[in-house]
Amino acid sequence: MKRLVIVGLLSMLLVQTGVVLRPAQAGPSLACSVVTLDQPHSDACLADIAANPVPQLERPVAFDPTTQGVSHPRSVLFSKELPPYPIGWIVRDWYYSDAPGVPPPAYSKERIYHKATLLYIYATVKVKGLPWHMIGPDRWIPGEYVAVLRIPQRPDTVTGRWIALDLGQQTLVAMIDDTPVFATLISAAYKGYGVTREGLFHIYARTRHTVFRGPPWAKVPEYVINHVPDVMFFDQHIALHGAYWHDWFGLPRTHGCVNIPVGDEAWLWNWVSEVSDQWGPDENHFFMPHPEKAPFVYVYHSKW
């Protein structure tokens, strides 16, 4: 454990610069950029929504309850041509409103958007300081029900493959230089129950399966979780890992580790393994031989 902490500290590289965000989209859409809180309706925007109704992205991971428990994959793959609008996922079932800042006129099954639904974010306005997102033609939903993928500017010292974790939106995006490759939802630390620290780190150790007992500060473990899959440590005892025991990704709920749908984390494990010639050799040892050459993990908190 002492070595685990020491290596984790040595592998950590904090960045003190501000976070510059850019959307996961090809470019700003003029059609829906005219939408505001005072003018939430636009015929041109509605026409563009009709032309781009739902994200057409590859879903690389299929759900398998025999190996993934109750954790359904949320991942998408990006092609060379990025989507026309930012993408988002519904994180809790909710009903759309006809305008931002007002309740739905009816709580009916025709108005409900279900958890894990992938959609476009056509416009965003603030109501009393809180975001509301347009997710369809004159369809608005409060930001608390949607996780929006936002991509940070690559830190100066980062090249090649890196992973960005947005604590504000509870999203993950795998990058190669400035190009997004893969994205999914996460569950990081829940306020008051632990901390997922912001900063720039290297993955420095990993194991295909382990047992988690914790939280780390408890003298007597409050939980014991067997067969935690595809664990990749990046900040002392904090790791990316599959979580088969819940399906509430997109919402914070941990003591500090980063929960990821099991199938999505297996995809990430393989993606990191593809560059084992840089940080390896990969001989199934816990500690990476050259963690300073392993993919970075950039943890930040986006704000609207």
Residue pairs with C-beta under 8 A, 6 or more apart in sequence:
3 287
4 205
4 233
4 236
4 237
5 236
5 237
7 204
7 205
7 287
7 291
8 204
8 233
8 234
8 235
8 236
8 237
8 238
9 236
10 204
11 201
11 202
11 203
11 204
11 234
11 291
11 292
12 199
12 200
12 201
12 202
12 235
12 236
13 157
13 199
13 200
13 201
13 202
13 296
14 199
14 200
15 155
15 199
15 200
15 298
17 155
19 152
19 153
19 300
19 301
19 302
20 152
20 153
21 150
21 151
21 152
21 153
21 302
22 150
22 151
22 152
22 153
23 85
23 86
23 149
23 150
23 151
24 78
24 82
24 83
24 86
24 87
24 149
24 150
24 151
24 173
24 180
24 183
25 82
25 83
25 84
25 85
25 86
26 81
26 82
26 83
26 84
29 48
29 84
29 85
29 122
31 42
31 44
31 45
31 47
31 48
32 42
32 44
32 45
32 48
32 49
32 85
32 122
32 123
32 134
33 123
34 42
34 44
34 45
35 41
35 42
35 45
35 122
35 123
35 125
35 134
36 125
37 100
37 101
37 125
37 126
37 127
40 99
40 100
40 125
40 134
40 138
40 140
41 138
45 122
45 123
45 134
46 137
46 138
48 84
48 122
49 120
49 122
49 136
49 137
50 137
52 84
52 85
52 120
53 136
54 118
54 119
54 120
55 76
55 83
55 87
55 118
55 119
55 120
56 83
57 76
57 77
57 78
57 79
57 83
57 87
57 118
58 76
58 77
58 79
59 73
59 75
59 76
59 77
60 75
60 76
60 77
60 182
60 267
61 73
61 75
61 261
61 263
61 264
61 266
61 267
62 73
62 263
63 72
63 73
63 263
64 263
67 262
67 263
68 242
68 244
68 261
68 262
68 263
69 244
69 245
69 262
70 244
70 245
70 246
70 247
71 242
71 243
71 244
71 245
71 246
71 247
71 249
71 261
71 262
71 263
72 116
72 247
72 261
73 184
73 261
73 262
73 263
73 264
74 89
74 116
74 118
74 184
74 185
74 249
74 250
74 261
74 264
75 182
75 183
75 184
75 261
75 263
75 264
75 267
76 87
76 118
76 182
76 183
76 184
77 181
77 182
78 179
78 180
78 181
78 182
78 183
82 180
83 120
84 120
85 120
85 121
85 122
86 120
86 121
86 148
86 149
86 150
87 118
87 119
87 120
87 121
87 148
87 149
87 183
88 118
88 119
88 120
88 121
88 133
88 135
88 146
88 147
88 148
88 149
89 116
89 117
89 118
89 119
89 146
89 147
89 185
89 250
90 113
90 114
90 115
90 116
90 117
90 119
90 141
90 145
90 146
91 115
91 145
91 146
91 147
91 170
91 185
91 248
91 249
91 250
91 251
92 115
92 144
92 145
92 251
93 112
93 113
93 114
93 115
94 112
94 113
94 141
94 142
94 145
95 104
95 106
95 107
95 108
95 111
95 112
95 113
95 141
96 104
96 111
96 113
96 135
96 136
96 139
96 140
96 141
97 103
97 104
97 105
97 139
97 140
97 141
98 104
98 105
98 138
98 139
98 140
99 138
99 140
100 125
100 127
100 132
100 134
100 140
101 127
101 128
101 132
104 111
113 119
113 135
113 141
113 145
115 247
119 135
119 136
119 146
120 135
121 133
121 134
121 135
121 146
121 148
122 133
122 134
122 135
122 136
123 133
123 134
124 131
124 132
124 133
124 134
124 143
124 148
124 304
125 131
125 132
126 132
126 304
130 142
130 143
130 144
131 142
131 143
131 304
132 140
132 141
132 142
132 143
133 140
133 141
133 142
133 143
133 146
133 148
134 140
135 141
135 146
143 304
147 169
147 170
147 171
147 185
147 250
148 169
148 171
149 166
149 169
149 171
149 173
149 183
150 166
150 169
150 171
150 302
151 164
151 173
151 175
151 180
152 164
152 166
152 298
152 300
152 302
154 162
154 175
154 177
154 178
155 200
155 296
155 298
157 200
158 200
158 296
158 298
159 177
160 176
160 177
160 275
160 278
160 295
161 174
161 175
161 176
161 271
161 272
161 275
161 295
162 174
162 175
162 295
162 296
162 297
162 298
163 172
163 173
163 174
163 175
163 240
163 268
163 295
163 296
163 297
163 298
164 172
164 173
164 175
164 298
164 300
165 171
165 172
165 186
165 188
165 196
165 258
165 297
165 298
165 299
165 300
166 172
166 173
166 300
166 301
166 302
167 188
167 189
167 196
167 198
167 252
167 299
167 300
167 301
167 302
168 300
168 301
168 302
168 303
169 250
169 302
170 185
170 186
170 187
170 188
170 249
170 250
170 251
170 252
171 183
171 184
171 185
171 186
171 250
172 183
172 184
172 185
172 186
172 258
172 260
173 180
173 181
173 182
173 183
174 180
174 181
174 182
174 183
174 268
174 271
175 181
181 271
182 267
182 268
182 271
184 249
184 260
184 261
184 264
185 249
185 250
185 261
186 249
186 250
186 258
186 259
186 260
187 243
187 246
187 248
187 249
187 250
187 251
187 252
187 253
187 254
187 258
187 259
188 196
188 252
188 254
188 256
188 257
188 258
188 259
189 195
189 196
189 252
189 254
189 255
189 256
189 257
190 252
190 253
190 254
190 255
191 252
193 215
193 254
193 255
194 215
194 254
194 255
194 256
195 256
196 238
196 254
196 256
196 257
196 258
196 299
197 235
197 238
197 299
198 299
198 300
198 301
199 235
199 298
199 299
200 296
200 297
200 298
200 299
201 234
201 235
201 296
201 297
201 298
201 299
202 234
202 291
202 292
202 294
202 295
202 296
202 297
203 232
203 233
203 234
203 240
203 272
203 279
203 288
203 291
203 294
203 295
203 297
204 233
204 234
204 287
204 288
204 291
204 294
205 232
205 233
205 286
205 287
205 288
205 291
206 230
206 231
206 232
206 233
206 239
206 269
206 272
206 286
206 288
207 231
207 286
208 229
208 230
208 231
208 269
208 284
209 227
209 228
209 229
209 231
210 228
210 231
211 224
211 225
211 226
211 227
211 228
212 223
212 224
212 225
212 228
212 257
213 221
213 223
213 224
213 225
214 221
214 222
214 223
214 255
215 222
215 255
215 256
216 237
216 255
216 256
225 245
228 241
228 242
228 243
229 241
229 242
229 244
229 262
229 265
229 266
230 240
230 241
230 242
230 262
230 265
230 266
230 268
230 269
231 239
231 240
231 241
232 239
232 240
232 241
232 268
232 269
232 272
233 239
234 240
234 297
235 297
235 299
237 256
238 256
238 257
238 258
239 257
239 258
240 257
240 258
240 260
240 265
240 268
240 297
241 257
241 258
241 259
241 260
241 265
242 259
242 260
242 261
242 262
242 263
242 264
242 265
242 266
243 259
243 260
243 261
243 262
244 262
246 253
246 259
247 261
249 259
249 260
249 261
253 259
260 268
272 294
272 295
273 282
275 295
276 282
278 290
278 293
278 294
279 288
279 289
279 290
279 291
279 293
279 294
280 288
280 289
280 290
281 289
288 294
